[in-house]
Amino acid sequence: MKRAIIGGLFIVILAVTMTGIIPSCTHETLNLARFDTLCFERDIQHIFTNACTTKNCHSGQGEEMDLTNYEGIKRGITAGSPAQSRIYQAITSSMMEPMPPTHALAESDRILIRIWIEQGAKDIKCLSEPNLNLTNEGGVK
């Protein structure tokens, strides 16, 4: 009797898992083909400067993470993988002290950082003006 109950429970769990009712724990990646390549200097650096390096936080003044320049930011990034990037975890996690601690980053800033990381977190410099308008669909026009 006990074996039948366990067997039946196993079949139910297997069926539920196979049909996708229980969400997977993998992070969905963005469709990067629909986004222009982000430029670190123009599109990303100002986010860290405005949110992370004020009040001597992450400003290279003996802090664990220096977020004042590309080299320092890159140390907290795993190119191509936001989920494996310490910085991205810090700005999106509800399990640790949120960063920045005084207020959450705007969703549009978190999306830009995620796209930049997924694009390889490159130190690209651009001459043109930004053409970034986040739409309700989460895309960049």
N, C-alpha and C positions, 0 to 999 in steps of 0.2 A: 504494500500500500504506500509506504513512504517513498519507495523507488518510483512508483507511478506518478506521485505528486511532483517529485523533483524533476522527473523526465518531462512532465507536462509544463512545468514552470520554465525549464530550459527551452522548450519549443516556443513558448510564448515570447520569451526574451529574444530569442533568435529571430522570430518573425517581426517583432517590433523594430529591432535593430536593422534588419534587412529592408524594411519598408521606409526607413528614414524618419520615423516618428520621433525617435530620440535624436536630437541634433548631435552632429559630430563635434569634437573639440578642436578641430583644425581651424585655423584662421583663413577666411576667404581672402584671396588676393584680388587686387583691383585689376580691371582690364586696362593695362598700361598703354595699349595702343591708342586709346582715345584721349590721352593726355600729352601735351607738349612736354619736352624735357625741361625739368625745372633747373634753374640756375642757383647755385648755392648763395652767391653774393647778393643777388637780386631778390630771390624768393624765400630763402630760408634763414640766412644769418640774422636778419632783423628780428625774427621771432625769438631767437635765443637771446639776443641783445636786450630786447624790451622786456622779456618775461623772466630771464634766468640770471642775468648778470648785474641787475640792480641791487642796491643795498648790500654790496659786497658778497652776494651769493654767486657762486660759480664764476667768479670774476678773475681767477688766476691769483688770488691773494691767499694762497695756501690751501685752497679748497680741494676736496677730493677730485672734483671734476671742474676743469677750466672750460667754460663754454663761450669764451670770447673769440675763438677762432676755429677754423676748419679742423686743424690737427687735434685740438682738444675735444671738439664735438665728435669727431670720427672715432675716438677711443671708446665712446659709449654706444656706437652703432655697429650692427652687423649688416653690412651692405646686402640688400636683397631680402632681408628678413626683419620686418618690424617686430615680430613676436620674439625674436632673439636679441633685440636691441635694448640695452639697459635704459637708454634715454626714452625710447618709445614706451617701454613698460612703465616708467616713472610718470609720464604725462597722461597715461590712459588707465592705469590700474586703480581698482577700488580696494585692493588688498594691502597696499602699502601707503605711506604718507604721500598724499598727492603732490605733484610738482607742477607749477610752483605752489608752495604751501598756502599762499594768501588767496589764490583764486585759480580756477581751472583755466587752461588755455582755451581759446575759442575753438569750436569744432572745426572751423575752416583752417585754422593753424595746425591742428592735429592731423587733418587730412593732408595738408601740404607736406608735413613732415613724413607722413606715411608714404605718400607717393614718391617723395625724394629718396627715401630709404629703399623702396621697392625698385626704383630706377637705378639703384647701385650706389646711392649716397656720394655722388661724384662732386668734386670741387670745380664745377663748371662756371665760367664767368661769361656773362652775356652783355652785349652792348645795348640791346633794345630795351624799351620800357616793358614792364610786366603787362601781360594780357591775361590776367587771372580773374575770372568771375566764377565762383562756385555756384552751381545751380542746385535746385532742390533734388535733382537726381544724383548728386554727388560727383558730377563731372566738372571739368574745367573747360570753359569756353575760350 
